C-alpha cells in the first residue's frame, strides 16, 4: 500500500458496517500510529485485548481510513 491509499473521512466513509478497516487518528490522540477499528453506523469502534481481558470503545477523531490488505498466501 502507498500513502495514497488513505481516504479522508470527509471525502468518503467505508461502504460496509461491521468490517474492520485500517484507521488513522489525529496526532493529539493517545494512539500514535494507524490501527484497526470496526466501522459501525458512522462510528469507529476499536477492539483491544491485553492481560486484563478484552474491551471495546469508540474511537473519536479518526481522520483517514483504508481497506485492510489481503492476507498473505502460501
Biopython code that builds the backbone (N, CA, C, O; Angstrom):
import numpy as np
from Bio.PDB.StructureBuilder import StructureBuilder

atoms = [
    (1, "UNK", "N", (0.828, -1.180, 0.000)),
    (1, "UNK", "CA", (0.000, 0.000, 0.000)),
    (1, "UNK", "C", (0.875, 1.247, 0.000)),
    (1, "UNK", "O", (1.991, 1.257, 0.518)),
    (2, "UNK", "N", (0.343, 2.258, -0.579)),
    (2, "UNK", "CA", (1.044, 3.524, -0.584)),
    (2, "UNK", "C", (0.277, 4.532, 0.247)),
    (2, "UNK", "O", (-0.865, 4.286, 0.636)),
    (3, "UNK", "N", (0.891, 5.646, 0.513)),
    (3, "UNK", "CA", (0.243, 6.700, 1.270)),
    (3, "UNK", "C", (-1.027, 7.176, 0.577)),
    (3, "UNK", "O", (-1.927, 7.697, 1.236)),
    (4, "UNK", "N", (-1.118, 7.005, -0.748)),
    (4, "UNK", "CA", (-2.290, 7.433, -1.486)),
    (4, "UNK", "C", (-3.511, 6.568, -1.220)),
    (4, "UNK", "O", (-4.611, 6.922, -1.645)),
    (5, "UNK", "N", (-3.351, 5.442, -0.527)),
    (5, "UNK", "CA", (-4.477, 4.571, -0.217)),
    (5, "UNK", "C", (-5.343, 5.111, 0.916)),
    (5, "UNK", "O", (-6.462, 4.635, 1.108)),
    (6, "UNK", "N", (-4.855, 6.090, 1.667)),
    (6, "UNK", "CA", (-5.629, 6.669, 2.760)),
    (6, "UNK", "C", (-6.768, 7.511, 2.195)),
    (6, "UNK", "O", (-6.573, 8.301, 1.271)),
    (7, "UNK", "N", (-7.954, 7.333, 2.760)),
    (7, "UNK", "CA", (-9.136, 8.083, 2.329)),
    (7, "UNK", "C", (-9.565, 8.990, 3.476)),
    (7, "UNK", "O", (-9.779, 8.522, 4.595)),
    (8, "UNK", "N", (-9.688, 10.256, 3.208)),
    (8, "UNK", "CA", (-10.134, 11.214, 4.209)),
    (8, "UNK", "C", (-11.607, 10.951, 4.504)),
    (8, "UNK", "O", (-12.402, 10.799, 3.577)),
    (9, "UNK", "N", (-11.983, 10.895, 5.786)),
    (9, "UNK", "CA", (-13.377, 10.599, 6.124)),
    (9, "UNK", "C", (-14.321, 11.709, 5.678)),
    (9, "UNK", "O", (-15.526, 11.488, 5.562)),
    (10, "UNK", "N", (-13.788, 12.893, 5.427)),
    (10, "UNK", "CA", (-14.632, 13.969, 4.912)),
    (10, "UNK", "C", (-14.989, 13.731, 3.445)),
    (10, "UNK", "O", (-15.974, 14.278, 2.950)),
    (11, "UNK", "N", (-14.194, 12.922, 2.753)),
    (11, "UNK", "CA", (-14.455, 12.623, 1.348)),
    (11, "UNK", "C", (-15.327, 11.385, 1.161)),
    (11, "UNK", "O", (-16.161, 11.329, 0.257)),
    (12, "UNK", "N", (-15.123, 10.399, 2.024)),
    (12, "UNK", "CA", (-15.825, 9.124, 1.848)),
    (12, "UNK", "C", (-15.741, 8.301, 3.120)),
    (12, "UNK", "O", (-14.709, 8.282, 3.790)),
    (13, "UNK", "N", (-16.847, 7.609, 3.455)),
    (13, "UNK", "CA", (-16.853, 6.665, 4.573)),
    (13, "UNK", "C", (-16.875, 5.249, 4.006)),
    (13, "UNK", "O", (-17.255, 5.052, 2.852)),
    (14, "UNK", "N", (-16.473, 4.263, 4.804)),
    (14, "UNK", "CA", (-16.465, 2.881, 4.307)),
    (14, "UNK", "C", (-17.848, 2.442, 3.837)),
    (14, "UNK", "O", (-18.861, 2.894, 4.372)),
    (15, "UNK", "N", (-17.891, 1.571, 2.847)),
    (15, "UNK", "CA", (-19.166, 1.141, 2.275)),
    (15, "UNK", "C", (-19.937, 0.135, 3.129)),
    (15, "UNK", "O", (-21.138, -0.053, 2.935)),
    (16, "UNK", "N", (-19.251, -0.512, 4.074)),
    (16, "UNK", "CA", (-19.910, -1.568, 4.852)),
    (16, "UNK", "C", (-19.758, -1.338, 6.347)),
    (16, "UNK", "O", (-18.737, -0.831, 6.812)),
    (17, "UNK", "N", (-20.798, -1.721, 7.096)),
    (17, "UNK", "CA", (-20.727, -1.744, 8.548)),
    (17, "UNK", "C", (-20.205, -3.099, 9.000)),
    (17, "UNK", "O", (-20.203, -4.063, 8.234)),
    (18, "UNK", "N", (-19.765, -3.161, 10.238)),
    (18, "UNK", "CA", (-19.295, -4.410, 10.847)),
    (18, "UNK", "C", (-18.067, -4.976, 10.151)),
    (18, "UNK", "O", (-17.860, -6.189, 10.162)),
    (19, "UNK", "N", (-17.259, -4.131, 9.552)),
    (19, "UNK", "CA", (-15.997, -4.584, 8.966)),
    (19, "UNK", "C", (-14.862, -3.789, 9.582)),
    (19, "UNK", "O", (-15.033, -2.638, 9.983)),
    (20, "UNK", "N", (-13.699, -4.424, 9.649)),
    (20, "UNK", "CA", (-12.521, -3.748, 10.166)),
    (20, "UNK", "C", (-11.803, -3.015, 9.050)),
    (20, "UNK", "O", (-11.731, -3.482, 7.914)),
    (21, "UNK", "N", (-11.272, -1.852, 9.407)),
    (21, "UNK", "CA", (-10.510, -1.030, 8.479)),
    (21, "UNK", "C", (-9.274, -0.526, 9.198)),
    (21, "UNK", "O", (-9.243, -0.460, 10.426)),
    (22, "UNK", "N", (-8.281, -0.179, 8.446)),
    (22, "UNK", "CA", (-7.115, 0.478, 8.993)),
    (22, "UNK", "C", (-7.471, 1.953, 9.108)),
    (22, "UNK", "O", (-7.877, 2.571, 8.123)),
    (23, "UNK", "N", (-7.324, 2.525, 10.303)),
    (23, "UNK", "CA", (-7.696, 3.922, 10.521)),
    (23, "UNK", "C", (-6.511, 4.702, 11.061)),
    (23, "UNK", "O", (-5.573, 4.138, 11.624)),
    (24, "UNK", "N", (-6.578, 6.005, 10.878)),
    (24, "UNK", "CA", (-5.519, 6.867, 11.353)),
    (24, "UNK", "C", (-6.139, 7.981, 12.190)),
    (24, "UNK", "O", (-6.879, 8.818, 11.674)),
    (25, "UNK", "N", (-5.832, 7.983, 13.480)),
    (25, "UNK", "CA", (-6.366, 9.031, 14.361)),
    (25, "UNK", "C", (-5.518, 10.294, 14.263)),
    (25, "UNK", "O", (-4.413, 10.253, 13.721)),
    (26, "UNK", "N", (-6.017, 11.410, 14.777)),
    (26, "UNK", "CA", (-5.252, 12.653, 14.725)),
    (26, "UNK", "C", (-4.016, 12.584, 15.616)),
    (26, "UNK", "O", (-3.947, 11.750, 16.519)),
    (27, "UNK", "N", (-3.040, 13.458, 15.368)),
    (27, "UNK", "CA", (-1.789, 13.425, 16.138)),
    (27, "UNK", "C", (-1.973, 13.608, 17.640)),
    (27, "UNK", "O", (-1.144, 13.120, 18.408)),
    (28, "UNK", "N", (-3.021, 14.289, 18.089)),
    (28, "UNK", "CA", (-3.206, 14.509, 19.522)),
    (28, "UNK", "C", (-3.874, 13.324, 20.224)),
    (28, "UNK", "O", (-4.094, 13.369, 21.435)),
    (29, "UNK", "N", (-4.195, 12.272, 19.480)),
    (29, "UNK", "CA", (-4.769, 11.074, 20.071)),
    (29, "UNK", "C", (-3.692, 10.328, 20.845)),
    (29, "UNK", "O", (-2.505, 10.470, 20.555)),
    (30, "UNK", "N", (-4.106, 9.524, 21.840)),
    (30, "UNK", "CA", (-3.103, 8.733, 22.559)),
    (30, "UNK", "C", (-2.610, 7.562, 21.708)),
    (30, "UNK", "O", (-1.631, 6.905, 22.061)),
    (31, "UNK", "N", (-3.287, 7.302, 20.589)),
    (31, "UNK", "CA", (-2.764, 6.356, 19.608)),
    (31, "UNK", "C", (-1.854, 7.162, 18.685)),
    (31, "UNK", "O", (-2.244, 8.242, 18.243)),
    (32, "UNK", "N", (-0.685, 6.681, 18.391)),
    (32, "UNK", "CA", (0.230, 7.474, 17.579)),
    (32, "UNK", "C", (0.538, 6.838, 16.236)),
    (32, "UNK", "O", (1.466, 7.260, 15.547)),
    (33, "UNK", "N", (-0.219, 5.843, 15.864)),
    (33, "UNK", "CA", (0.024, 5.164, 14.599)),
    (33, "UNK", "C", (-1.304, 4.630, 14.091)),
    (33, "UNK", "O", (-2.316, 4.698, 14.788)),
    (34, "UNK", "N", (-1.300, 4.108, 12.895)),
    (34, "UNK", "CA", (-2.510, 3.509, 12.372)),
    (34, "UNK", "C", (-2.913, 2.296, 13.193)),
    (34, "UNK", "O", (-2.059, 1.629, 13.778)),
    (35, "UNK", "N", (-4.197, 2.006, 13.241)),
    (35, "UNK", "CA", (-4.686, 0.842, 13.959)),
    (35, "UNK", "C", (-5.935, 0.334, 13.271)),
    (35, "UNK", "O", (-6.455, 0.971, 12.355)),
    (36, "UNK", "N", (-6.409, -0.807, 13.712)),
    (36, "UNK", "CA", (-7.593, -1.416, 13.133)),
    (36, "UNK", "C", (-8.804, -1.074, 13.984)),
    (36, "UNK", "O", (-8.771, -1.177, 15.210)),
    (37, "UNK", "N", (-9.878, -0.663, 13.311)),
    (37, "UNK", "CA", (-11.120, -0.355, 14.008)),
    (37, "UNK", "C", (-12.291, -0.806, 13.147)),
    (37, "UNK", "O", (-12.194, -0.875, 11.921)),
    (38, "UNK", "N", (-13.389, -1.108, 13.809)),
    (38, "UNK", "CA", (-14.609, -1.506, 13.114)),
    (38, "UNK", "C", (-15.429, -0.253, 12.825)),
    (38, "UNK", "O", (-15.530, 0.635, 13.671)),
    (39, "UNK", "N", (-16.008, -0.182, 11.647)),
    (39, "UNK", "CA", (-16.907, 0.920, 11.322)),
    (39, "UNK", "C", (-18.335, 0.420, 11.488)),
    (39, "UNK", "O", (-18.722, -0.592, 10.903)),
    (40, "UNK", "N", (-19.114, 1.139, 12.291)),
    (40, "UNK", "CA", (-20.491, 0.725, 12.545)),
    (40, "UNK", "C", (-21.378, 1.947, 12.707)),
    (40, "UNK", "O", (-21.230, 2.710, 13.661)),
    (41, "UNK", "N", (-22.289, 2.126, 11.780)),
    (41, "UNK", "CA", (-23.271, 3.217, 11.816)),
    (41, "UNK", "C", (-22.625, 4.577, 12.063)),
    (41, "UNK", "O", (-23.082, 5.346, 12.908)),
    (42, "UNK", "N", (-21.567, 4.863, 11.325)),
    (42, "UNK", "CA", (-20.922, 6.167, 11.417)),
    (42, "UNK", "C", (-19.933, 6.319, 12.555)),
    (42, "UNK", "O", (-19.340, 7.386, 12.712)),
    (43, "UNK", "N", (-19.738, 5.277, 13.356)),
    (43, "UNK", "CA", (-18.773, 5.340, 14.454)),
    (43, "UNK", "C", (-17.642, 4.352, 14.209)),
    (43, "UNK", "O", (-17.805, 3.346, 13.518)),
    (44, "UNK", "N", (-16.506, 4.662, 14.787)),
    (44, "UNK", "CA", (-15.345, 3.765, 14.754)),
    (44, "UNK", "C", (-15.218, 3.129, 16.127)),
    (44, "UNK", "O", (-15.209, 3.828, 17.140)),
    (45, "UNK", "N", (-15.119, 1.811, 16.163)),
    (45, "UNK", "CA", (-15.004, 1.072, 17.423)),
    (45, "UNK", "C", (-13.681, 0.310, 17.397)),
    (45, "UNK", "O", (-13.423, -0.475, 16.484)),
    (46, "UNK", "N", (-12.850, 0.550, 18.405)),
    (46, "UNK", "CA", (-11.585, -0.160, 18.497)),
    (46, "UNK", "C", (-11.765, -1.297, 19.503)),
    (46, "UNK", "O", (-12.337, -1.106, 20.577)),
    (47, "UNK", "N", (-11.272, -2.476, 19.143)),
    (47, "UNK", "CA", (-11.346, -3.661, 19.997)),
    (47, "UNK", "C", (-9.924, -3.976, 20.446)),
    (47, "UNK", "O", (-9.018, -4.109, 19.624)),
    (48, "UNK", "N", (-9.740, -4.092, 21.742)),
    (48, "UNK", "CA", (-8.403, -4.344, 22.284)),
    (48, "UNK", "C", (-8.428, -5.533, 23.226)),
    (48, "UNK", "O", (-9.462, -5.882, 23.797)),
    (49, "UNK", "N", (-7.279, -6.135, 23.370)),
    (49, "UNK", "CA", (-7.126, -7.252, 24.295)),
    (49, "UNK", "C", (-5.754, -7.142, 24.932)),
    (49, "UNK", "O", (-4.755, -6.902, 24.255)),
    (50, "UNK", "N", (-5.721, -7.323, 26.255)),
    (50, "UNK", "CA", (-4.450, -7.330, 26.957)),
    (50, "UNK", "C", (-4.516, -8.379, 28.060)),
    (50, "UNK", "O", (-5.437, -9.196, 28.081)),
    (51, "UNK", "N", (-3.567, -8.368, 28.962)),
    (51, "UNK", "CA", (-3.512, -9.388, 30.014)),
    (51, "UNK", "C", (-4.680, -9.284, 30.997)),
    (51, "UNK", "O", (-4.913, -10.212, 31.770)),
    (52, "UNK", "N", (-5.411, -8.177, 30.979)),
    (52, "UNK", "CA", (-6.540, -7.985, 31.886)),
    (52, "UNK", "C", (-7.877, -8.335, 31.246)),
    (52, "UNK", "O", (-8.909, -8.301, 31.916)),
    (53, "UNK", "N", (-7.871, -8.667, 29.975)),
    (53, "UNK", "CA", (-9.106, -9.024, 29.293)),
    (53, "UNK", "C", (-9.249, -8.279, 27.984)),
    (53, "UNK", "O", (-8.289, -7.702, 27.473)),
    (54, "UNK", "N", (-10.454, -8.296, 27.448)),
    (54, "UNK", "CA", (-10.706, -7.599, 26.189)),
    (54, "UNK", "C", (-11.759, -6.526, 26.414)),
    (54, "UNK", "O", (-12.583, -6.627, 27.323)),
    (55, "UNK", "N", (-11.722, -5.509, 25.584)),
    (55, "UNK", "CA", (-12.663, -4.409, 25.708)),
    (55, "UNK", "C", (-12.820, -3.709, 24.368)),
    (55, "UNK", "O", (-11.988, -3.851, 23.471)),
    (56, "UNK", "N", (-13.889, -2.959, 24.252)),
    (56, "UNK", "CA", (-14.169, -2.177, 23.056)),
    (56, "UNK", "C", (-14.530, -0.768, 23.496)),
    (56, "UNK", "O", (-15.110, -0.557, 24.561)),
    (57, "UNK", "N", (-14.170, 0.196, 22.643)),
    (57, "UNK", "CA", (-14.554, 1.569, 22.943)),
    (57, "UNK", "C", (-14.602, 2.369, 21.653)),
    (57, "UNK", "O", (-13.909, 2.047, 20.688)),
    (58, "UNK", "N", (-15.424, 3.416, 21.640)),
    (58, "UNK", "CA", (-15.460, 4.274, 20.454)),
    (58, "UNK", "C", (-14.119, 4.978, 20.269)),
    (58, "UNK", "O", (-13.463, 5.356, 21.240)),
    (59, "UNK", "N", (-13.731, 5.144, 19.042)),
    (59, "UNK", "CA", (-12.516, 5.855, 18.707)),
    (59, "UNK", "C", (-12.932, 7.146, 18.020)),
    (59, "UNK", "O", (-13.496, 7.125, 16.926)),
    (60, "UNK", "N", (-12.655, 8.255, 18.662)),
    (60, "UNK", "CA", (-13.082, 9.543, 18.131)),
    (60, "UNK", "C", (-11.981, 10.186, 17.303)),
    (60, "UNK", "O", (-10.801, 9.858, 17.433)),
    (61, "UNK", "N", (-12.393, 11.089, 16.468)),
    (61, "UNK", "CA", (-11.483, 11.923, 15.685)),
    (61, "UNK", "C", (-10.642, 11.164, 14.669)),
    (61, "UNK", "O", (-9.532, 11.586, 14.347)),
    (62, "UNK", "N", (-11.155, 10.055, 14.164)),
    (62, "UNK", "CA", (-10.458, 9.384, 13.069)),
    (62, "UNK", "C", (-10.449, 10.345, 11.886)),
    (62, "UNK", "O", (-11.471, 10.957, 11.576)),
    (63, "UNK", "N", (-9.315, 10.480, 11.232)),
    (63, "UNK", "CA", (-9.215, 11.400, 10.107)),
    (63, "UNK", "C", (-9.182, 10.685, 8.759)),
    (63, "UNK", "O", (-9.669, 11.221, 7.763)),
    (64, "UNK", "N", (-8.606, 9.466, 8.718)),
    (64, "UNK", "CA", (-8.442, 8.734, 7.464)),
    (64, "UNK", "C", (-8.663, 7.241, 7.689)),
    (64, "UNK", "O", (-8.524, 6.748, 8.809)),
    (65, "UNK", "N", (-8.999, 6.541, 6.643)),
    (65, "UNK", "CA", (-9.191, 5.092, 6.702)),
    (65, "UNK", "C", (-8.751, 4.476, 5.379)),
    (65, "UNK", "O", (-8.563, 5.168, 4.379)),
    (66, "UNK", "N", (-8.591, 3.156, 5.404)),
    (66, "UNK", "CA", (-8.338, 2.399, 4.188)),
    (66, "UNK", "C", (-8.687, 0.941, 4.417)),
    (66, "UNK", "O", (-8.772, 0.483, 5.556)),
    (67, "UNK", "N", (-8.889, 0.219, 3.330)),
    (67, "UNK", "CA", (-9.178, -1.214, 3.416)),
    (67, "UNK", "C", (-7.962, -1.915, 4.025)),
    (67, "UNK", "O", (-6.823, -1.486, 3.835)),
    (68, "UNK", "N", (-8.220, -2.993, 4.753)),
    (68, "UNK", "CA", (-7.121, -3.825, 5.229)),
    (68, "UNK", "C", (-6.507, -4.554, 4.042)),
    (68, "UNK", "O", (-7.215, -4.904, 3.099)),
    (69, "UNK", "N", (-5.212, -4.782, 4.079)),
    (69, "UNK", "CA", (-4.596, -5.543, 2.989)),
    (69, "UNK", "C", (-5.081, -6.992, 3.017)),
    (69, "UNK", "O", (-5.515, -7.499, 4.051)),
    (70, "UNK", "N", (-4.998, -7.634, 1.877)),
    (70, "UNK", "CA", (-5.355, -9.049, 1.814)),
    (70, "UNK", "C", (-4.313, -9.845, 2.581)),
    (70, "UNK", "O", (-3.136, -9.481, 2.579)),
    (71, "UNK", "N", (-4.724, -10.927, 3.238)),
    (71, "UNK", "CA", (-3.750, -11.750, 3.962)),
    (71, "UNK", "C", (-2.759, -12.400, 3.001)),
    (71, "UNK", "O", (-3.062, -12.582, 1.822)),
    (72, "UNK", "N", (-1.590, -12.746, 3.498)),
    (72, "UNK", "CA", (-0.607, -13.390, 2.618)),
    (72, "UNK", "C", (-1.090, -14.773, 2.191)),
    (72, "UNK", "O", (-1.860, -15.430, 2.892)),
    (73, "UNK", "N", (-0.624, -15.185, 1.044)),
    (73, "UNK", "CA", (-0.927, -16.535, 0.574)),
    (73, "UNK", "C", (0.336, -17.370, 0.663)),
    (73, "UNK", "O", (1.452, -16.856, 0.589)),
    (74, "UNK", "N", (0.138, -18.645, 0.820)),
    (74, "UNK", "CA", (1.284, -19.543, 0.939)),
    (74, "UNK", "C", (1.732, -20.021, -0.418)),
    (74, "UNK", "O", (2.689, -20.789, -0.517)),
]
sb = StructureBuilder()
sb.init_structure("model")
sb.init_model(0)
sb.init_chain("A")
sb.init_seg("    ")
for serial, (resi, resn, name, xyz) in enumerate(atoms, 1):
    if name == "N":
        sb.init_residue(resn, " ", resi, " ")
    sb.init_atom(name, np.array(xyz, "f"), 0.0, 1.0, " ", f" {name:<3s}", serial, name[0])
structure = sb.get_structure()
